[in-house]
Amino acid sequence: MRITLLSLLTLCSLIVFGQTNPNNVPTAPPSADQRLYDIANAASVEQLRTDVTRLVGFGTRHTLSDTTSSTRGIGAARRWIFDEFNRIGKDCGGCLEVFFQRNLVKGDPESRIREDTWVVNVVAIQRGTQDPNRIIMMSGDIDSRISDPLNGKDDSPGANDNASGMAGTLEAARILTKYRFPGSIAYVGLSGEEQGLFGGKGLAEYVRENEWELLGVLNNDMIGNITGVDGVTDNTSFRIFSEPYYPDDANDERKNIYRRFFGGEVDGPSRQLARYVHRLTKQYTTNLNPMMVYRLDRFGRGGHHRPFNDAGFPGIRIMETHENYTQQHQDLRTEDGIYYGDRLEHVNFPYAAKLTGVNSIVLAGLAAAPPPPPLVMIGGTVRPSARLKWEAPETKTPIAGYYVHYRLTTEPQWTHKRFVPADQMSYTFTNIVVDNYFFGVSTVGEDGNESYVVFPSTLIPRGTK
């Protein structure tokens, strides 16, 4: 047989670049989606400044403020957000479904809502091309308050808390509506947060009633402050709050026994969503350090991801690392040399743009990826191996395969993973003792985007192949 120099070079290039597979080793999809590098840096500092300024300009956005004025109060603010989502949708050829979602909160003389009040959220959905009912959500809060939680009259600019999160949500919609994804993205402005998380409660109920396949909620509450009350100025880090497991699990005897003997105290769906944010931030951004906080929220405090957790959905809070309490829930005043109030001049817009970028890559990554496995099982008791078995998700998004992840039980992040092709629904780690590691499985698409990891929730039945 005659071998030319050209054919020899071609054969060498095929071997070097992995286009031959003599041992039939499964080839994993790409390790990165190049679009996400662009998305991470796409947020406009000036647009965020414009939107926060506009929201501050409504004077107060208190839940109990004026709802009929065209220039002042929460009614004017939510109508402006509604119109802004429609403008964004018009620019993408009508790709956003925009609507008000309302729920009536009954008055209670002991609560922060004394009279029957309509709490109104603004929702914009960018429908996926293949799995339109599979949705990942980003939210910001519309409402603001000063010292008295019942004061809906006086000025309450709420620049950082939480016009910054609302502006970030609008800007994420501007960025991501330039793309198309298999799954859907919901951009949401929630109301009633300062009165008792009523907007989130109402929308979580709406989601359940309408049977959304809600992958998770990215609650953005204060993403614009870099100088804390502790005196630290830092624009290179942010916090991710997540609870370890669903609240109902604490009352589930079977799940409690499983956790006690097999682990998983820090591996619930919200915690896996937080790890996903951490991983994508490390991969696609520069000079930005995610800080995972193993709490539902700040100590003794709450945020709008909690109602979704209570309803059984993964949800996390993304926010600045260093808060300044003199600029939160404060009457506008100067006292003992301290300039109190949540004012526009305290917002650092380049920092808000960074955190908007983080949200955007997470939304894009999860909307592009197939959904996670609905069930992961594990086995390996008293054996020199660990075995995982899982179910395939129902999806029209092409699945390239799965990643089987593992880490030492003391490690906070997944450290190792192995690719398994789509037609293989189990994997056995040989010579790895199950006692010493935690394991999980994620789904991966043909473009390399992964779901978040699913922790095993039950044992593989005996006799199962």
C-alpha positions in Angstrom: 0.0 0.0 0.0 1.3 3.4 -0.9 1.3 6.0 1.9 1.7 9.6 0.8 3.0 12.3 3.0 -0.4 14.0 2.9 -2.2 10.9 4.0 0.3 10.4 6.9 -0.2 14.0 8.0 -4.0 13.7 7.9 -3.8 10.5 10.0 -1.6 12.2 12.5 -4.0 15.2 12.8 -6.9 12.9 13.3 -5.2 11.2 16.2 -4.0 14.5 17.8 -7.3 16.2 17.6 -9.3 13.2 18.8 -11.2 12.3 15.5 -10.2 8.6 15.8 -11.3 6.6 18.7 -9.5 3.2 18.5 -10.5 2.2 22.1 -14.1 3.4 21.7 -13.7 5.8 24.6 -16.8 8.1 24.7 -16.1 11.6 23.5 -17.4 14.3 25.8 -19.0 17.5 24.3 -17.2 20.8 24.4 -16.1 22.0 27.8 -17.3 25.6 27.2 -20.0 27.5 25.4 -18.2 30.4 23.8 -21.3 32.5 23.8 -21.2 32.7 27.6 -17.9 34.6 27.6 -19.6 37.4 25.6 -22.7 37.3 27.7 -20.7 37.6 31.0 -19.4 41.0 29.9 -22.5 42.3 28.0 -24.3 44.3 30.7 -24.3 48.0 30.1 -23.2 50.2 33.1 -25.0 53.2 31.6 -28.2 51.3 31.0 -28.2 50.1 34.6 -27.6 53.6 35.8 -30.5 54.8 33.7 -32.9 52.2 35.0 -32.0 52.6 38.6 -32.3 56.4 38.2 -35.8 55.9 36.7 -36.9 53.7 39.5 -35.6 56.0 42.2 -37.5 58.8 40.3 -40.9 57.3 41.3 -40.3 58.8 44.8 -41.5 55.8 46.7 -42.2 52.2 45.5 -43.7 51.1 48.8 -46.3 48.3 48.5 -48.9 50.6 50.1 -48.0 53.7 48.1 -50.0 55.3 45.3 -51.1 52.9 42.6 -53.0 55.4 40.3 -50.4 58.2 39.7 -48.4 58.1 36.5 -45.3 59.5 38.1 -45.2 58.4 41.7 -45.6 55.2 43.7 -45.5 51.5 43.1 -48.3 51.6 40.5 -46.3 53.9 38.2 -43.1 51.8 38.8 -44.7 48.5 37.9 -46.4 49.9 34.8 -43.0 51.3 33.7 -41.4 47.9 34.2 -44.2 46.3 32.2 -43.7 48.8 29.3 -39.9 48.3 29.5 -40.2 44.5 29.1 -42.6 45.1 26.2 -40.0 47.5 24.6 -37.3 44.8 25.0 -39.7 42.2 23.5 -40.4 44.5 20.5 -36.7 44.7 19.8 -36.5 40.9 19.6 -39.6 40.5 17.3 -42.1 39.8 20.1 -40.0 37.1 21.9 -41.3 38.1 25.4 -44.7 37.2 26.9 -45.3 40.1 29.4 -48.1 40.1 31.9 -49.1 41.2 35.4 -49.6 38.4 38.0 -51.7 39.5 40.9 -52.7 38.2 44.3 -54.9 39.7 46.9 -53.4 39.9 50.4 -56.0 40.1 53.1 -55.5 42.8 55.7 -54.2 41.9 59.1 -53.9 44.5 61.9 -50.9 42.7 63.2 -49.0 42.6 59.9 -47.4 45.0 57.6 -50.4 45.0 55.3 -53.4 46.3 57.4 -56.0 46.5 54.7 -56.8 44.2 51.7 -54.2 44.9 49.1 -53.4 43.7 45.6 -49.8 42.7 45.3 -48.8 42.8 41.6 -45.8 41.2 40.0 -44.5 41.8 36.5 -43.5 38.7 34.5 -41.7 38.4 31.1 -41.1 35.0 29.7 -38.7 34.3 26.8 -40.0 30.9 25.6 -37.6 28.1 24.7 -37.5 26.6 21.3 -37.8 23.0 22.4 -38.9 22.8 26.0 -41.0 26.0 26.5 -42.4 24.9 29.9 -39.0 24.3 31.4 -38.1 27.7 33.0 -35.3 29.3 34.9 -36.2 32.5 36.6 -34.3 35.7 37.6 -36.1 38.1 39.9 -35.6 41.6 41.4 -37.9 43.4 43.8 -40.0 46.4 42.8 -40.9 47.7 46.2 -38.9 49.9 48.6 -39.3 51.2 52.2 -37.9 53.5 54.8 -37.7 53.0 58.6 -41.4 52.6 59.2 -42.5 49.5 57.2 -46.0 51.0 57.0 -45.0 54.4 55.6 -46.1 54.5 52.0 -46.1 58.3 51.7 -42.6 59.6 52.3 -39.7 59.3 49.8 -38.1 55.9 49.7 -35.6 55.9 46.8 -34.6 52.2 47.3 -31.7 52.7 44.9 -29.7 49.6 45.9 -32.5 47.8 47.8 -33.8 46.9 45.4 -33.7 49.0 42.2 -30.3 47.5 41.5 -31.8 43.9 41.4 -34.7 45.1 39.3 -32.5 46.9 36.8 -30.2 43.9 36.6 -33.2 41.7 35.7 -34.3 44.2 32.9 -30.7 44.3 31.6 -30.4 40.5 31.6 -33.5 40.4 29.4 -31.9 42.9 27.0 -28.8 40.7 26.8 -30.4 37.3 26.5 -33.3 38.1 24.1 -30.5 38.4 21.4 -30.2 34.6 21.7 -32.4 31.6 21.4 -32.3 28.7 23.9 -34.1 25.3 24.1 -35.5 26.2 27.6 -37.4 29.3 28.7 -36.2 32.2 30.9 -38.5 34.2 33.1 -37.6 37.8 34.1 -39.6 38.9 37.1 -40.3 42.0 39.2 -41.7 41.0 42.5 -43.7 43.2 44.8 -44.5 43.1 48.5 -41.1 41.9 49.6 -40.7 44.3 52.4 -44.2 43.6 53.7 -43.6 39.8 54.1 -42.5 38.2 50.8 -46.0 38.4 49.4 -45.1 38.8 45.8 -43.0 35.6 45.8 -45.7 33.7 47.7 -48.2 34.6 45.1 -46.0 33.8 42.1 -44.9 30.5 43.6 -48.5 29.5 44.0 -49.2 30.6 40.4 -46.2 28.5 39.2 -47.5 25.4 40.9 -51.1 25.9 39.7 -49.9 26.4 36.1 -47.4 23.4 36.4 -44.3 25.2 35.3 -41.2 23.0 35.2 -39.3 25.6 37.3 -35.6 24.7 37.4 -34.9 27.4 40.0 -35.0 31.0 41.0 -32.1 33.5 41.1 -33.3 36.2 43.6 -31.2 39.4 43.2 -31.6 41.6 46.2 -29.0 44.4 46.5 -26.3 43.9 43.8 -24.9 47.4 43.8 -23.0 48.3 47.0 -19.3 47.8 47.4 -18.5 49.6 50.7 -19.9 47.9 53.7 -20.7 49.1 57.2 -17.7 47.1 58.3 -15.5 49.6 56.4 -14.5 47.2 53.7 -14.6 48.2 50.1 -14.7 45.3 47.7 -15.9 45.0 44.1 -14.4 41.6 43.4 -16.7 39.2 45.3 -20.4 38.5 45.9 -22.4 36.1 48.0 -24.7 33.2 47.1 -27.1 32.2 49.8 -28.7 28.7 49.6 -30.5 26.4 52.1 -29.3 22.8 52.3 -32.6 21.0 51.4 -36.3 21.6 51.0 -38.1 22.7 54.2 -40.6 19.8 54.0 -37.7 17.3 54.1 -37.1 18.2 57.8 -40.5 16.6 58.6 -40.0 13.6 56.3 -38.9 10.7 58.4 -37.7 8.6 55.4 -35.6 11.5 54.1 -34.2 12.3 57.5 -33.1 8.7 58.0 -31.5 8.7 54.5 -29.6 11.9 55.2 -28.5 10.6 58.6 -26.9 7.5 57.3 -25.9 8.4 53.7 -25.2 12.2 53.9 -26.6 15.0 51.7 -27.0 17.6 54.5 -25.5 20.2 52.2 -26.6 18.8 48.8 -30.2 19.8 48.3 -31.4 21.3 44.9 -30.9 24.9 46.1 -27.3 24.1 47.2 -26.6 22.5 43.8 -28.0 25.6 42.0 -25.6 27.7 44.1 -22.7 25.5 43.2 -23.7 25.9 39.5 -23.5 29.7 39.9 -20.1 29.3 41.6 -18.8 27.1 38.8 -19.9 29.2 35.9 -18.6 32.4 37.6 -15.2 30.8 37.9 -15.3 29.6 34.3 -16.6 32.6 32.4 -15.8 35.7 34.4 -12.6 37.4 35.5 -11.6 39.0 38.8 -14.8 38.0 40.5 -15.0 35.6 43.4 -18.3 33.9 44.3 -18.7 33.3 48.0 -21.1 30.5 48.9 -22.9 31.1 52.2 -24.5 28.0 53.8 -27.6 29.7 55.0 -31.0 30.4 53.5 -30.3 34.1 53.8 -28.6 36.6 56.0 -28.7 35.8 59.7 -32.2 36.2 61.0 -33.4 37.9 57.7 -35.2 36.8 54.6 -35.5 37.3 50.8 -37.8 36.5 47.9 -36.3 33.1 47.1 -37.7 31.7 50.3 -41.3 31.4 49.1 -40.2 29.3 46.2 -38.1 27.1 48.5 -41.2 26.7 50.6 -43.2 25.7 47.5 -40.6 23.0 46.7 -38.5 24.8 44.1 -34.7 25.5 44.1 -34.0 29.1 44.9 -31.0 31.2 45.9 -30.1 34.7 46.7 -27.3 36.6 44.8 -26.1 39.8 46.4 -23.2 42.0 47.4 -20.6 40.8 49.9 -20.5 43.9 52.1 -23.8 45.5 53.1 -24.2 49.0 54.5 -27.1 49.0 57.0 -27.1 52.9 57.1 -28.4 52.7 53.6 -31.1 50.1 54.1 -34.7 50.8 55.4 -33.7 54.2 56.6 -35.4 57.6 56.7 -33.5 60.1 54.6 -31.5 62.2 57.1 -28.1 63.1 58.4 -27.4 62.2 62.0 -24.2 62.2 63.9 -22.3 62.8 60.7 -23.9 59.7 59.0 -25.7 60.2 55.8 -28.6 57.8 56.0 -30.8 56.5 53.2 -30.8 54.2 50.2 -29.7 56.9 47.7 -28.6 56.7 44.1 -25.1 57.9 44.8 -24.4 54.8 46.9 -24.8 52.4 43.9 -21.7 51.2 42.1 -22.9 50.5 38.6 -19.8 48.7 37.3 -20.2 46.2 40.1 -23.9 45.8 39.4 -23.0 45.1 35.8 -20.6 42.3 37.0 -23.4 40.6 39.0 -25.9 41.1 36.1 -23.4 39.2 34.0 -23.2 36.4 36.5 -27.0 36.0 36.4 -27.0 36.2 32.6 -24.5 33.3 32.1 -26.4 31.1 34.6 -29.8 31.8 32.9 -28.2 31.1 29.5 -26.4 28.0 30.7 -29.5 26.4 32.3 -31.8 27.4 29.4 -29.4 25.9 26.9 -28.7 22.7 28.8 -31.1 19.7 29.0 -32.9 19.4 32.3 -31.3 17.4 35.2 -32.0 13.8 35.8 -35.3 13.4 37.7 -33.9 10.6 39.9 -30.4 9.5 40.8 -29.8 6.3 42.9 -26.7 5.0 44.5 -25.2 1.7 45.8 -21.9 0.3 47.0 -22.4 -0.6 50.7 -19.5 -2.8 51.9 -18.0 -3.0 48.4 -14.8 -1.7 46.8 -16.8 0.3 44.3 -19.5 3.0 44.1 -22.4 2.5 41.7 -24.8 5.2 40.3 -27.9 4.7 38.3 -30.3 7.4 37.1 -33.4 8.2 35.0 -33.3 10.2 31.8 -35.3 13.5 31.9 -38.2 14.1 29.5 -37.0 16.7 27.1 -36.8 17.6 23.4 -33.4 19.2 24.0 -30.7 16.8 22.6 -28.8 15.0 25.3 -25.1 14.3 24.6 -24.8 12.3 27.8 -24.2 12.7 31.5 -21.4 13.7 33.9 -21.0 11.6 37.0 -19.5 13.9 39.7 -17.7 13.1 42.9 -15.9 14.9 45.7 -14.6 14.1 49.2 -17.3 14.5 51.8 -15.4 17.5 53.3 -15.1 19.4 50.0 -17.6 22.2 49.2 -17.5 21.9 45.4 -17.6 19.1 43.0 -14.0 18.3 42.1 -14.1 15.5 39.6 -16.4 14.3 36.9 -16.6 11.6 34.2 -18.5 11.6 31.0 -21.1 8.9 30.3 -22.8 8.7 26.8 -26.6 9.3 26.6 -27.5 5.6 26.1 -25.8 4.6 29.3 -27.9 5.2 32.4 -25.5 3.9 35.1 -21.8 4.1 36.1 -19.6 2.1 38.5 -16.5 3.6 40.1 -14.1 0.8 40.7 -11.7 0.9 43.7 -13.5 3.9 45.1 -15.1 3.3 48.5 -18.5 5.0 48.7 -17.9 5.9 52.3 -15.4 8.6 51.5 -17.0 10.5 48.7 -20.2 12.2 47.7 -21.6 11.6 44.2 -24.0 13.2 41.8 -25.1 13.3 38.2 -25.8 16.1 35.7 -27.1 16.1 32.2 -25.0 17.6 29.4 -26.1 18.9 26.0 -24.3 18.7 22.6 -23.0 22.3 23.1 -21.4 21.5 26.4 -24.0 23.2 28.7 -24.8 21.1 31.8 -27.7 21.0 34.2 -26.9 21.4 37.8 -26.0 18.3 39.7 -28.6 16.0 41.2 -27.6 14.2 44.5 -28.7 10.6 44.9 -32.0 10.4 46.8 -32.4 6.6 47.2 -30.6 3.3 47.0 -30.4 1.2 43.9 -32.9 -1.6 44.4 -31.4 -5.0 45.0 -31.1 -7.1 41.9 -31.2 -4.1 39.6 -28.8 -4.3 36.7 
